[in-house]
Amino acid sequence: MFKIDYKMMFKLVKQLDWKLIVIVLSILGFGLVMITSATHLNSGGSFAKISKQLLAFVLGVGLVIFILFFDYNTIGKYYKLLYLISLILLVAVLLPVIGLESRGARRWIKLGPITLQTSEIVKFTFIMSYAKILETHKGKLNNLKEIFPVVMYAVPFIGLIIAQPDLGSALVFICIVAAMLFVCGLDSKIIKRSIILIVLISPILYLMMADHQKVRIEAFLNPEDITLKGNYQVMQSLIAVGSGGISGKGLFNGTQNQENFLPINDSDFIFAVVGEELGAIGMFVLIVLYIMLLFRLIYISGEAKDFYGTLIVIGVFGMLFYQIVQNISMTIALLPVTGITLPFVSAGASSILTSLANIGLALNVYMRRKKINF
């Protein structure tokens, strides 16, 4: 199916974006330190999550190297197969025999000792397939007749994820689609009308939500009511971030974190651990690293040798941008709580593997930005 030219690979390695690699490794290192604190490894906590995170990192690096071996255009030729595999993975979690149910949701499949969240894996395959679908639509999205068919390709993905139910991940896919459509030259009038339409139908969308999703919206609108699910976590998060001050209480010295007042502190609310123990300085450093990452992806998208490469990197940008903004914002009560992890920082094998695989795509596009002659 694929043929590897090792001589060409040696030359391509010289074209790698080492700036992006250093930025990602810096964020990963930052995350490992914070997970060490969040899991209380300093005071006899279990090493299991750290070892799992390290294993995911090693596997992720191996996955990046594997992705770099193949020209993204060669992989793109199989976009129909990737599209089909993506749908199968999303359907699989909904089947009682295969999918695992936890807290009323079916989002995972178990493969031996490994539990995978399929929506994380599908982010990679969806970006590859959807970018190929949109490749020929640049400048051709000026009316509903042109937009409707390309949007419909994404609808089954979003629908299956909502059925799990996982509104947070569905919003990630919506942002991926929106970013790609924007780069394709989506008419500004349509963007404005779409925003107005979403606002107008928001009450209907609210009625269609699952009960636990409605509670989270109500909790966001009534932050003082800690009896509403999600508000206790946010209140503890705000206490943690606020008590950190400018320089923080010091690594391993955060009382909200170390005394287990802060729920899900190694994943969803790990940014609060950063705020409490490293203060505003630590949060600023991490946010700056994320800004550098996002701007680097925008730069790479502009350097791509073809529009397919540009769309791939913009898809990765859209995915990471939303996850970063959503996670940090819910930690400081600017957005409702969702189960969205902080890329490269939160604990979670599926999240790390997916994020690294998508960074592998961006590196793949950048290293093949020039034609190499032999």
Rosetta blueprint (number, residue, H / E / L):
1 M L
2 F L
3 K L
4 I L
5 D L
6 Y H
7 K H
8 M H
9 M H
10 F H
11 K H
12 L H
13 V H
14 K L
15 Q L
16 L L
17 D L
18 W H
19 K H
20 L H
21 I H
22 V H
23 I H
24 V H
25 L H
26 S H
27 I H
28 L H
29 G H
30 F H
31 G H
32 L H
33 V H
34 M H
35 I H
36 T H
37 S H
38 A H
39 T L
40 H L
41 L H
42 N H
43 S H
44 G L
45 G L
46 S L
47 F L
48 A H
49 K H
50 I H
51 S H
52 K H
53 Q H
54 L H
55 L H
56 A H
57 F H
58 V H
59 L H
60 G H
61 V H
62 G H
63 L H
64 V H
65 I H
66 F H
67 I H
68 L H
69 F L
70 F L
71 D L
72 Y H
73 N H
74 T H
75 I H
76 G H
77 K L
78 Y L
79 Y H
80 K H
81 L H
82 L H
83 Y H
84 L H
85 I H
86 S H
87 L H
88 I H
89 L H
90 L H
91 V H
92 A H
93 V L
94 L L
95 L L
96 P L
97 V L
98 I L
99 G E
100 L E
101 E E
102 S E
103 R L
104 G L
105 A E
106 R E
107 R E
108 W E
109 I E
110 K E
111 L E
112 G L
113 P L
114 I E
115 T E
116 L E
117 Q E
118 T H
119 S H
120 E H
121 I H
122 V H
123 K H
124 F H
125 T H
126 F H
127 I H
128 M H
129 S H
130 Y H
131 A H
132 K H
133 I H
134 L H
135 E H
136 T H
137 H H
138 K L
139 G L
140 K L
141 L L
142 N L
143 N L
144 L H
145 K H
146 E H
147 I H
148 F H
149 P H
150 V H
151 V H
152 M H
153 Y H
154 A H
155 V H
156 P H
157 F H
158 I H
159 G H
160 L H
161 I H
162 I H
163 A L
164 Q L
165 P L
166 D L
167 L H
168 G H
169 S H
170 A H
171 L H
172 V H
173 F H
174 I H
175 C H
176 I H
177 V H
178 A H
179 A H
180 M H
181 L H
182 F H
183 V H
184 C L
185 G L
186 L L
187 D L
188 S H
189 K H
190 I H
191 I H
192 K H
193 R H
194 S H
195 I H
196 I H
197 L H
198 I H
199 V H
200 L H
201 I H
202 S H
203 P H
204 I H
205 L H
206 Y H
207 L H
208 M H
209 M L
210 A L
211 D H
212 H H
213 Q H
214 K H
215 V H
216 R H
217 I H
218 E H
219 A H
220 F H
221 L H
222 N L
223 P L
224 E L
225 D L
226 I L
227 T L
228 L L
229 K L
230 G L
231 N H
232 Y H
233 Q H
234 V H
235 M H
236 Q H
237 S H
238 L H
239 I H
240 A H
241 V H
242 G H
243 S H
244 G H
245 G L
246 I L
247 S L
248 G L
249 K L
250 G L
251 L L
252 F L
253 N L
254 G L
255 T H
256 Q H
257 N H
258 Q H
259 E L
260 N L
261 F L
262 L L
263 P L
264 I L
265 N L
266 D L
267 S L
268 D L
269 F L
270 I H
271 F H
272 A H
273 V H
274 V H
275 G H
276 E H
277 E H
278 L H
279 G H
280 A H
281 I H
282 G H
283 M H
284 F H
285 V H
286 L H
287 I H
288 V H
289 L H
290 Y H
291 I H
292 M H
293 L H
294 L H
295 F H
296 R H
297 L H
298 I H
299 Y H
300 I H
301 S H
302 G H
303 E H
304 A L
305 K L
306 D L
307 F H
308 Y H
309 G H
310 T H
311 L H
312 I H
313 V H
314 I H
315 G H
316 V H
317 F H
318 G H
319 M H
320 L H
321 F H
322 Y H
323 Q H
324 I H
325 V H
326 Q H
327 N H
328 I H
329 S H
330 M H
331 T H
332 I L
333 A L
334 L L
335 L L
336 P L
337 V L
338 T L
339 G L
340 I L
341 T L
342 L L
343 P L
344 F L
345 V L
346 S L
347 A L
348 G L
349 A H
350 S H
351 S H
352 I H
353 L H
354 T H
355 S H
356 L H
357 A H
358 N H
359 I H
360 G H
361 L H
362 A H
363 L H
364 N H
365 V H
366 Y H
367 M H
368 R L
369 R L
370 K L
371 K L
372 I L
373 N L
374 F L
